[in-house]
Amino acid sequence: MPSRLPPLGALRAFEAAARHLSFKSAAAELSVTPAAISQQIKTLEEDFGCRLFRRLTRALALTPEGERLAPSVIEAFARLTAAVADTRASTASGLLTVSVIASFATKWLIPRLARFREKHPEIDVRLSADERMANFVTDGVDIGLRYGLGGYDGLHEERIMTESVFPVCAPKLLEGGPLPRELSDLVRYPLLHDSHTDEVGDWERWLRLVGVDTAAIDLSRGSRFAQQDMLLQATIDGHGVALSRTHLVADDLRAGRLVRPFEAVVRANFAYYLVCRKESLELAKVLAFRDWIMSEVALEHDTSPEKLPVVGG
């Protein structure tokens, strides 16, 4: 049977007192009182059944038993301190793997990552753009950014942004003709489609929700794209009108690469969530990224649909 260890607190007090040969200095290092150090040493001496220190006038010396014990205890705490420091350093810096859908990475996250690097140069971010749900253990993922309904069992989740869906197009698509006034004017333009859309992101459902009769609009026509970033690039290039989400197009709308031809908006049931293992919240690098992304979201005060201008209407 292994020998029973004495209380760790008592060993820690002994280690500090043995190095300093002073209860007062040990107490200052451990942020306790000299009386507390003395009591811990007394507990240790009772556990060993021998004296470890000789209390001299204005001095402290180790007994032979204390001299035998001190080197090993001091070395053990030095190794433990180094291991803790290495572990804290590895969790506060190094590689942070973020699983994120490609469209959100391309249109929202990557344009803002420079600010994270400026604030945390010790952390290297690796983006894993995969449409499937990441396995936080086998895939080595630290944080996931997901667009969905929430309810990620067994994981910590925070809803970070809600979304709205509305039509967008390139300014040049509207040149040479009257500006669109009604949604029925969509018949004049090619429609672009997201083949893997959310619950309100396809044209038929969206038009039905805003009360438009789709009988006059041929929704079977138009190019289809597997990802929103591909869809939006085609839209910017002037290929047609697309449905997209507020946070994916806000930067393009501000820059004039896209415009809103209609005022109609549908609030999405889906939202963006930050997801991670509950124990990962103890890692400094995870907390750093979580706090940073929350600060970025707080800056998005001008991305509500009502604050994004409409060229027609």
Order of alpha helices (4+ residues) and beta strands (2+ residues): alpha-alpha-alpha-beta-beta-alpha-beta-alpha-beta-beta-beta-beta-alpha-beta-alpha-beta-alpha-beta-alpha
